Amino acid sequence: MAEKKARTAEKSAGQSQQKHLCKTCGSDAKVTLFTGFGRKGFFLVCEKQCGYVGRLR
C-alpha cells in the first residue's frame, strides 16, 4: 500500500522532482547551492564527477 502512495506522490510533485541530466555524459545531475567565495547560486553538478557544472538560476 505504501508503494502506491509513494508513486502517486512522485507524480504530483511536478517540477520540484524533475530529473536533471548531465549534458556531457547523460547521467543524473543534482541541484547544488554554492555560497561563499567564488561561485554563488544554484548549479547543476554531475554525480559521476565528469566535471559538468551548469548554472540553474
All heavy atoms as a GROMACS GRO file, in nm:
protein
  437
    1MET      N    1   0.082  -0.119   0.000
    1MET     CA    2   0.000   0.000   0.000
    1MET      C    3   0.087   0.126   0.000
    1MET      O    4   0.055   0.223  -0.063
    1MET     CB    5  -0.090  -0.006   0.124
    1MET     CG    6  -0.201   0.092   0.120
    1MET     SD    7  -0.319   0.045  -0.006
    1MET     CE    8  -0.434   0.174   0.013
    2ALA      N    9   0.197   0.122   0.072
    2ALA     CA   10   0.284   0.239   0.080
    2ALA      C   11   0.350   0.268  -0.054
    2ALA      O   12   0.375   0.383  -0.087
    2ALA     CB   13   0.390   0.218   0.186
    3GLU      N   14   0.376   0.164  -0.133
    3GLU     CA   15   0.438   0.185  -0.264
    3GLU      C   16   0.345   0.262  -0.356
    3GLU      O   17   0.388   0.348  -0.431
    3GLU     CB   18   0.474   0.051  -0.326
    3GLU     CG   19   0.585  -0.020  -0.255
    3GLU     CD   20   0.612  -0.157  -0.313
    3GLU    OE1   21   0.548  -0.191  -0.414
    3GLU    OE2   22   0.693  -0.229  -0.256
    4LYS      N   23   0.216   0.234  -0.349
    4LYS     CA   24   0.120   0.305  -0.433
    4LYS      C   25   0.112   0.451  -0.394
    4LYS      O   26   0.108   0.538  -0.478
    4LYS     CB   27  -0.018   0.240  -0.422
    4LYS     CG   28  -0.025   0.105  -0.489
    4LYS     CD   29  -0.163   0.048  -0.482
    4LYS     CE   30  -0.167  -0.089  -0.547
    4LYS     NZ   31  -0.301  -0.148  -0.537
    5LYS      N   32   0.115   0.480  -0.264
    5LYS     CA   33   0.111   0.619  -0.219
    5LYS      C   34   0.236   0.694  -0.264
    5LYS      O   35   0.228   0.807  -0.306
    5LYS     CB   36   0.099   0.624  -0.067
    5LYS     CG   37  -0.036   0.585  -0.015
    5LYS     CD   38  -0.041   0.597   0.135
    5LYS     CE   39  -0.175   0.553   0.188
    5LYS     NZ   40  -0.178   0.560   0.335
    6ALA      N   41   0.350   0.630  -0.257
    6ALA     CA   42   0.475   0.695  -0.297
    6ALA      C   43   0.473   0.725  -0.447
    6ALA      O   44   0.520   0.829  -0.490
    6ALA     CB   45   0.593   0.608  -0.262
    7ARG      N   46   0.420   0.634  -0.525
    7ARG     CA   47   0.416   0.654  -0.670
    7ARG      C   48   0.326   0.773  -0.705
    7ARG      O   49   0.360   0.854  -0.789
    7ARG     CB   50   0.364   0.526  -0.736
    7ARG     CG   51   0.433   0.500  -0.867
    7ARG     CD   52   0.387   0.371  -0.932
    7ARG     NE   53   0.435   0.256  -0.857
    7ARG     CZ   54   0.363   0.147  -0.833
    7ARG    NH1   55   0.239   0.138  -0.876
    7ARG    NH2   56   0.413   0.048  -0.765
    8THR      N   57   0.210   0.785  -0.640
    8THR     CA   58   0.121   0.897  -0.670
    8THR      C   59   0.180   1.028  -0.619
    8THR      O   60   0.163   1.131  -0.681
    8THR     CB   61  -0.019   0.875  -0.608
    8THR    OG1   62  -0.004   0.855  -0.469
    8THR    CG2   63  -0.088   0.756  -0.671
    9ALA      N   64   0.250   1.026  -0.508
    9ALA     CA   65   0.312   1.147  -0.456
    9ALA      C   66   0.422   1.195  -0.549
    9ALA      O   67   0.441   1.314  -0.568
    9ALA     CB   68   0.368   1.122  -0.316
   10GLU      N   69   0.495   1.101  -0.610
   10GLU     CA   70   0.601   1.138  -0.703
   10GLU      C   71   0.545   1.204  -0.827
   10GLU      O   72   0.599   1.300  -0.878
   10GLU     CB   73   0.680   1.013  -0.741
   10GLU     CG   74   0.801   1.041  -0.826
   10GLU     CD   75   0.882   0.917  -0.854
   10GLU    OE1   76   0.901   0.838  -0.761
   10GLU    OE2   77   0.923   0.899  -0.968
   11LYS      N   78   0.430   1.157  -0.875
   11LYS     CA   79   0.369   1.215  -0.994
   11LYS      C   80   0.316   1.356  -0.966
   11LYS      O   81   0.326   1.444  -1.049
   11LYS     CB   82   0.254   1.127  -1.043
   11LYS     CG   83   0.298   1.000  -1.107
   11LYS     CD   84   0.178   0.920  -1.153
   11LYS     CE   85   0.219   0.786  -1.207
   11LYS     NZ   86   0.102   0.704  -1.241
   12SER      N   87   0.261   1.378  -0.847
   12SER     CA   88   0.200   1.507  -0.817
   12SER      C   89   0.302   1.613  -0.778
   12SER      O   90   0.268   1.730  -0.767
   12SER     CB   91   0.096   1.491  -0.706
   12SER     OG   92   0.161   1.454  -0.586
   13ALA      N   93   0.426   1.575  -0.756
   13ALA     CA   94   0.527   1.671  -0.711
   13ALA      C   95   0.563   1.771  -0.820
   13ALA      O   96   0.605   1.882  -0.792
   13ALA     CB   97   0.652   1.598  -0.664
   14GLY      N   98   0.550   1.733  -0.946
   14GLY     CA   99   0.573   1.826  -1.056
   14GLY      C  100   0.719   1.857  -1.080
   14GLY      O  101   0.804   1.769  -1.080
   15GLN      N  102   0.750   1.985  -1.101
   15GLN     CA  103   0.885   2.024  -1.137
   15GLN      C  104   0.985   2.013  -1.023
   15GLN      O  105   1.104   2.005  -1.048
   15GLN     CB  106   0.885   2.168  -1.189
   15GLN     CG  107   0.831   2.181  -1.328
   15GLN     CD  108   0.848   2.322  -1.380
   15GLN    OE1  109   0.853   2.416  -1.302
   15GLN    NE2  110   0.858   2.336  -1.510
   16SER      N  111   0.939   2.012  -0.900
   16SER     CA  112   1.033   2.002  -0.789
   16SER      C  113   1.106   1.868  -0.789
   16SER      O  114   1.218   1.859  -0.742
   16SER     CB  115   0.962   2.023  -0.656
   16SER     OG  116   0.867   1.920  -0.636
   17GLN      N  117   1.045   1.764  -0.845
   17GLN     CA  118   1.107   1.632  -0.851
   17GLN      C  119   1.158   1.601  -0.992
   17GLN      O  120   1.185   1.487  -1.022
   17GLN     CB  121   1.008   1.525  -0.807
   17GLN     CG  122   0.969   1.536  -0.663
   17GLN     CD  123   1.086   1.508  -0.571
   17GLN    OE1  124   1.170   1.424  -0.599
   17GLN    NE2  125   1.093   1.579  -0.462
   18GLN      N  126   1.166   1.699  -1.078
   18GLN     CA  127   1.210   1.678  -1.215
   18GLN      C  128   1.354   1.630  -1.218
   18GLN      O  129   1.439   1.683  -1.148
   18GLN     CB  130   1.198   1.809  -1.293
   18GLN     CG  131   1.238   1.797  -1.438
   18GLN     CD  132   1.229   1.931  -1.509
   18GLN    OE1  133   1.205   2.032  -1.446
   18GLN    NE2  134   1.248   1.929  -1.637
   19LYS      N  135   1.380   1.526  -1.299
   19LYS     CA  136   1.515   1.474  -1.308
   19LYS      C  137   1.597   1.561  -1.401
   19LYS      O  138   1.552   1.601  -1.508
   19LYS     CB  139   1.514   1.330  -1.359
   19LYS     CG  140   1.458   1.235  -1.258
   19LYS     CD  141   1.488   1.094  -1.297
   19LYS     CE  142   1.443   1.001  -1.188
   19LYS     NZ  143   1.484   0.865  -1.209
   20HIS      N  144   1.718   1.591  -1.360
   20HIS     CA  145   1.810   1.669  -1.440
   20HIS      C  146   1.917   1.576  -1.493
   20HIS      O  147   1.967   1.490  -1.421
   20HIS     CB  148   1.874   1.780  -1.356
   20HIS     CG  149   1.774   1.875  -1.298
   20HIS    ND1  150   1.716   1.975  -1.372
   20HIS    CD2  151   1.722   1.885  -1.174
   20HIS    CE1  152   1.633   2.042  -1.295
   20HIS    NE2  153   1.634   1.989  -1.175
   21LEU      N  154   1.955   1.594  -1.619
   21LEU     CA  155   2.057   1.511  -1.679
   21LEU      C  156   2.181   1.592  -1.710
   21LEU      O  157   2.172   1.709  -1.747
   21LEU     CB  158   2.004   1.447  -1.809
   21LEU     CG  159   1.884   1.354  -1.793
   21LEU    CD1  160   1.836   1.308  -1.930
   21LEU    CD2  161   1.919   1.235  -1.706
   22CYS      N  162   2.296   1.528  -1.697
   22CYS     CA  163   2.423   1.590  -1.731
   22CYS      C  164   2.430   1.606  -1.882
   22CYS      O  165   2.395   1.514  -1.957
   22CYS     CB  166   2.537   1.502  -1.680
   22CYS     SG  167   2.699   1.562  -1.727
   23LYS      N  168   2.476   1.720  -1.930
   23LYS     CA  169   2.481   1.744  -2.073
   23LYS      C  170   2.602   1.680  -2.140
   23LYS      O  171   2.604   1.665  -2.261
   23LYS     CB  172   2.481   1.894  -2.100
   23LYS     CG  173   2.356   1.957  -2.046
   23LYS     CD  174   2.321   2.083  -2.114
   23LYS     CE  175   2.198   2.138  -2.045
   23LYS     NZ  176   2.117   2.217  -2.124
   24THR      N  177   2.702   1.639  -2.064
   24THR     CA  178   2.820   1.578  -2.124
   24THR      C  179   2.814   1.426  -2.124
   24THR      O  180   2.841   1.363  -2.225
   24THR     CB  181   2.949   1.623  -2.053
   24THR    OG1  182   2.939   1.590  -1.914
   24THR    CG2  183   2.970   1.772  -2.070
   25CYS      N  184   2.776   1.365  -2.010
   25CYS     CA  185   2.778   1.218  -2.004
   25CYS      C  186   2.639   1.157  -1.999
   25CYS      O  187   2.624   1.036  -2.016
   25CYS     CB  188   2.862   1.169  -1.886
   25CYS     SG  189   2.794   1.212  -1.725
   26GLY      N  190   2.534   1.234  -1.972
   26GLY     CA  191   2.397   1.183  -1.973
   26GLY      C  192   2.351   1.120  -1.844
   26GLY      O  193   2.239   1.071  -1.836
   27SER      N  194   2.431   1.120  -1.739
   27SER     CA  195   2.389   1.063  -1.612
   27SER      C  196   2.310   1.168  -1.532
   27SER      O  197   2.290   1.280  -1.577
   27SER     CB  198   2.510   1.015  -1.532
   27SER     OG  199   2.587   1.126  -1.493
   28ASP      N  200   2.266   1.131  -1.413
   28ASP     CA  201   2.190   1.222  -1.330
   28ASP      C  202   2.277   1.337  -1.278
   28ASP      O  203   2.394   1.318  -1.251
   28ASP     CB  204   2.131   1.149  -1.209
   28ASP     CG  205   2.019   1.055  -1.248
   28ASP    OD1  206   1.957   1.079  -1.353
   28ASP    OD2  207   1.994   0.960  -1.173
   29ALA      N  208   2.215   1.453  -1.266
   29ALA     CA  209   2.282   1.569  -1.208
   29ALA      C  210   2.195   1.620  -1.095
   29ALA      O  211   2.073   1.611  -1.100
   29ALA     CB  212   2.304   1.677  -1.312
   30LYS      N  213   2.257   1.670  -0.989
   30LYS     CA  214   2.180   1.720  -0.876
   30LYS      C  215   2.197   1.871  -0.864
   30LYS      O  216   2.298   1.927  -0.905
   30LYS     CB  217   2.220   1.650  -0.748
   30LYS     CG  218   2.363   1.670  -0.707
   30LYS     CD  219   2.393   1.592  -0.581
   30LYS     CE  220   2.540   1.606  -0.547
   30LYS     NZ  221   2.574   1.534  -0.425
   31VAL      N  222   2.096   1.934  -0.806
   31VAL     CA  223   2.097   2.078  -0.784
   31VAL      C  224   2.176   2.105  -0.657
   31VAL      O  225   2.150   2.047  -0.553
   31VAL     CB  226   1.954   2.133  -0.772
   31VAL    CG1  227   1.957   2.281  -0.742
   31VAL    CG2  228   1.876   2.105  -0.898
   32THR      N  229   2.275   2.194  -0.668
   32THR     CA  230   2.360   2.227  -0.554
   32THR      C  231   2.364   2.379  -0.538
   32THR      O  232   2.373   2.452  -0.636
   32THR     CB  233   2.504   2.175  -0.578
   32THR    OG1  234   2.497   2.037  -0.608
   32THR    CG2  235   2.590   2.195  -0.457
   33LEU      N  236   2.358   2.424  -0.414
   33LEU     CA  237   2.366   2.567  -0.384
   33LEU      C  238   2.508   2.598  -0.340
   33LEU      O  239   2.557   2.544  -0.241
   33LEU     CB  240   2.268   2.604  -0.273
   33LEU     CG  241   2.274   2.747  -0.222
   33LEU    CD1  242   2.235   2.845  -0.332
   33LEU    CD2  243   2.184   2.765  -0.102
   34PHE      N  244   2.577   2.684  -0.418
   34PHE     CA  245   2.712   2.728  -0.383
   34PHE      C  246   2.702   2.864  -0.313
   34PHE      O  247   2.634   2.954  -0.361
   34PHE     CB  248   2.800   2.743  -0.508
   34PHE     CG  249   2.842   2.613  -0.568
   34PHE    CD1  250   2.790   2.571  -0.689
   34PHE    CD2  251   2.936   2.532  -0.506
   34PHE    CE1  252   2.831   2.452  -0.746
   34PHE    CE2  253   2.976   2.413  -0.562
   34PHE     CZ  254   2.923   2.373  -0.683
   35THR      N  255   2.770   2.876  -0.201
   35THR     CA  256   2.775   3.004  -0.128
   35THR      C  257   2.919   3.032  -0.091
   35THR      O  258   3.005   2.946  -0.097
   35THR     CB  259   2.690   2.998   0.000
   35THR    OG1  260   2.740   2.895   0.083
   35THR    CG2  261   2.544   2.974  -0.029
   36GLY      N  262   2.947   3.154  -0.053
   36GLY     CA  263   3.082   3.188  -0.009
   36GLY      C  264   3.165   3.247  -0.121
   36GLY      O  265   3.115   3.318  -0.206
   37PHE      N  266   3.294   3.214  -0.123
   37PHE     CA  267   3.386   3.266  -0.223
   37PHE      C  268   3.366   3.195  -0.356
   37PHE      O  269   3.335   3.078  -0.361
   37PHE     CB  270   3.531   3.250  -0.178
   37PHE     CG  271   3.561   3.326  -0.053
   37PHE    CD1  272   3.580   3.260   0.066
   37PHE    CD2  273   3.568   3.464  -0.055
   37PHE    CE1  274   3.608   3.330   0.183
   37PHE    CE2  275   3.595   3.535   0.060
   37PHE     CZ  276   3.615   3.468   0.180
   38GLY      N  277   3.388   3.266  -0.466
   38GLY     CA  278   3.376   3.205  -0.599
   38GLY      C  279   3.233   3.203  -0.647
   38GLY      O  280   3.164   3.303  -0.645
   39ARG      N  281   3.187   3.087  -0.692
   39ARG     CA  282   3.051   3.073  -0.745
   39ARG      C  283   2.948   3.092  -0.635
   39ARG      O  284   2.966   3.048  -0.523
   39ARG     CB  285   3.032   2.933  -0.803
   39ARG     CG  286   3.117   2.904  -0.920
   39ARG     CD  287   3.081   2.766  -0.971
   39ARG     NE  288   3.170   2.730  -1.078
   39ARG     CZ  289   3.226   2.612  -1.095
   39ARG    NH1  290   3.199   2.515  -1.010
   39ARG    NH2  291   3.306   2.589  -1.194
   40LYS      N  292   2.836   3.155  -0.672
   40LYS     CA  293   2.725   3.172  -0.580
   40LYS      C  294   2.597   3.145  -0.655
   40LYS      O  295   2.581   3.189  -0.767
   40LYS     CB  296   2.723   3.313  -0.522
   40LYS     CG  297   2.840   3.342  -0.433
   40LYS     CD  298   2.835   3.482  -0.378
   40LYS     CE  299   2.960   3.508  -0.297
   40LYS     NZ  300   2.977   3.645  -0.261
   41GLY      N  301   2.508   3.071  -0.594
   41GLY     CA  302   2.378   3.044  -0.654
   41GLY      C  303   2.355   2.895  -0.675
   41GLY      O  304   2.426   2.811  -0.622
   42PHE      N  305   2.251   2.864  -0.754
   42PHE     CA  306   2.214   2.725  -0.781
   42PHE      C  307   2.281   2.675  -0.907
   42PHE      O  308   2.277   2.741  -1.011
   42PHE     CB  309   2.062   2.713  -0.794
   42PHE     CG  310   1.990   2.734  -0.665
   42PHE    CD1  311   1.937   2.858  -0.632
   42PHE    CD2  312   1.974   2.630  -0.576
   42PHE    CE1  313   1.870   2.876  -0.514
   42PHE    CE2  314   1.907   2.648  -0.457
   42PHE     CZ  315   1.855   2.772  -0.426
   43PHE      N  316   2.341   2.556  -0.899
   43PHE     CA  317   2.409   2.496  -1.013
   43PHE      C  318   2.371   2.348  -1.024
   43PHE      O  319   2.339   2.284  -0.924
   43PHE     CB  320   2.562   2.504  -0.995
   43PHE     CG  321   2.617   2.642  -1.011
   43PHE    CD1  322   2.622   2.729  -0.904
   43PHE    CD2  323   2.665   2.686  -1.133
   43PHE    CE1  324   2.673   2.856  -0.918
   43PHE    CE2  325   2.717   2.812  -1.149
   43PHE     CZ  326   2.721   2.898  -1.040
   44LEU      N  327   2.375   2.295  -1.146
   44LEU     CA  328   2.360   2.151  -1.168
   44LEU      C  329   2.500   2.091  -1.167
   44LEU      O  330   2.587   2.137  -1.240
   44LEU     CB  331   2.295   2.123  -1.303
   44LEU     CG  332   2.146   2.149  -1.312
   44LEU    CD1  333   2.100   2.132  -1.457
   44LEU    CD2  334   2.070   2.056  -1.223
   45VAL      N  335   2.521   1.988  -1.086
   45VAL     CA  336   2.652   1.924  -1.075
   45VAL      C  337   2.633   1.776  -1.106
   45VAL      O  338   2.546   1.709  -1.050
   45VAL     CB  339   2.710   1.941  -0.933
   45VAL    CG1  340   2.844   1.872  -0.921
   45VAL    CG2  341   2.723   2.088  -0.899
   46CYS      N  342   2.717   1.723  -1.195
   46CYS     CA  343   2.711   1.582  -1.234
   46CYS      C  344   2.750   1.494  -1.116
   46CYS      O  345   2.845   1.523  -1.044
   46CYS     CB  346   2.803   1.555  -1.352
   46CYS     SG  347   2.798   1.385  -1.408
   47GLU      N  348   2.676   1.384  -1.096
   47GLU     CA  349   2.705   1.293  -0.986
   47GLU      C  350   2.820   1.197  -1.016
   47GLU      O  351   2.875   1.136  -0.927
   47GLU     CB  352   2.580   1.213  -0.949
   47GLU     CG  353   2.473   1.298  -0.886
   47GLU     CD  354   2.355   1.218  -0.838
   47GLU    OE1  355   2.348   1.097  -0.866
   47GLU    OE2  356   2.270   1.277  -0.771
   48LYS      N  357   2.858   1.184  -1.142
   48LYS     CA  358   2.966   1.093  -1.179
   48LYS      C  359   3.101   1.163  -1.190
   48LYS      O  360   3.195   1.107  -1.242
   48LYS     CB  361   2.934   1.024  -1.312
   48LYS     CG  362   2.825   0.922  -1.300
   48LYS     CD  363   2.823   0.834  -1.421
   48LYS     CE  364   2.725   0.722  -1.401
   48LYS     NZ  365   2.725   0.630  -1.512
   49GLN      N  366   3.110   1.286  -1.142
   49GLN     CA  367   3.237   1.360  -1.138
   49GLN      C  368   3.300   1.379  -1.276
   49GLN      O  369   3.421   1.375  -1.289
   49GLN     CB  370   3.337   1.290  -1.044
   49GLN     CG  371   3.287   1.265  -0.904
   49GLN     CD  372   3.268   1.394  -0.826
   49GLN    OE1  373   3.336   1.492  -0.851
   49GLN    NE2  374   3.176   1.392  -0.732
   50CYS      N  375   3.218   1.401  -1.379
   50CYS     CA  376   3.274   1.424  -1.512
   50CYS      C  377   3.320   1.569  -1.528
   50CYS      O  378   3.385   1.604  -1.625
   50CYS     CB  379   3.174   1.387  -1.620
   50CYS     SG  380   3.037   1.501  -1.638
   51GLY      N  381   3.283   1.654  -1.432
   51GLY     CA  382   3.327   1.792  -1.437
   51GLY      C  383   3.222   1.890  -1.484
   51GLY      O  384   3.247   2.009  -1.494
   52TYR      N  385   3.102   1.842  -1.514
   52TYR     CA  386   2.996   1.931  -1.564
   52TYR      C  387   2.937   2.011  -1.449
   52TYR      O  388   2.894   1.955  -1.347
   52TYR     CB  389   2.886   1.852  -1.632
   52TYR     CG  390   2.768   1.937  -1.674
   52TYR    CD1  391   2.779   2.022  -1.783
   52TYR    CD2  392   2.650   1.934  -1.605
   52TYR    CE1  393   2.673   2.101  -1.821
   52TYR    CE2  394   2.544   2.013  -1.641
   52TYR     CZ  395   2.556   2.096  -1.750
   52TYR     OH  396   2.450   2.176  -1.787
   53VAL      N  397   2.934   2.142  -1.463
   53VAL     CA  398   2.868   2.232  -1.369
   53VAL      C  399   2.794   2.335  -1.454
   53VAL      O  400   2.855   2.408  -1.532
   53VAL     CB  401   2.969   2.304  -1.276
   53VAL    CG1  402   2.898   2.401  -1.185
   53VAL    CG2  403   3.047   2.203  -1.196
   54GLY      N  404   2.660   2.337  -1.441
   54GLY     CA  405   2.579   2.429  -1.520
   54GLY      C  406   2.496   2.520  -1.433
   54GLY      O  407   2.443   2.477  -1.331
   55ARG      N  408   2.487   2.645  -1.472
   55ARG     CA  409   2.410   2.744  -1.395
   55ARG      C  410   2.262   2.714  -1.409
   55ARG      O  411   2.212   2.694  -1.518
   55ARG     CB  412   2.442   2.884  -1.448
   55ARG     CG  413   2.367   2.994  -1.380
   55ARG     CD  414   2.445   3.043  -1.263
   55ARG     NE  415   2.380   3.163  -1.212
   55ARG     CZ  416   2.386   3.198  -1.086
   55ARG    NH1  417   2.456   3.126  -1.003
   55ARG    NH2  418   2.325   3.304  -1.044
   56LEU      N  419   2.189   2.712  -1.297
   56LEU     CA  420   2.047   2.684  -1.299
   56LEU      C  421   1.966   2.812  -1.300
   56LEU      O  422   1.879   2.831  -1.383
   56LEU     CB  423   2.008   2.596  -1.181
   56LEU     CG  424   1.876   2.525  -1.195
   56LEU    CD1  425   1.889   2.411  -1.292
   56LEU    CD2  426   1.828   2.474  -1.063
   57ARG      N  427   1.991   2.901  -1.204
   57ARG     CA  428   1.919   3.028  -1.200
   57ARG      C  429   2.018   3.140  -1.176
   57ARG      O  430   2.110   3.130  -1.109
   57ARG     CB  431   1.821   3.038  -1.085
   57ARG     CG  432   1.728   2.928  -1.066
   57ARG     CD  433   1.631   2.965  -0.959
   57ARG     NE  434   1.607   2.850  -0.876
   57ARG     CZ  435   1.545   2.852  -0.762
   57ARG    NH1  436   1.503   2.964  -0.714
   57ARG    NH2  437   1.525   2.746  -0.693
   0.00000   0.00000   0.00000
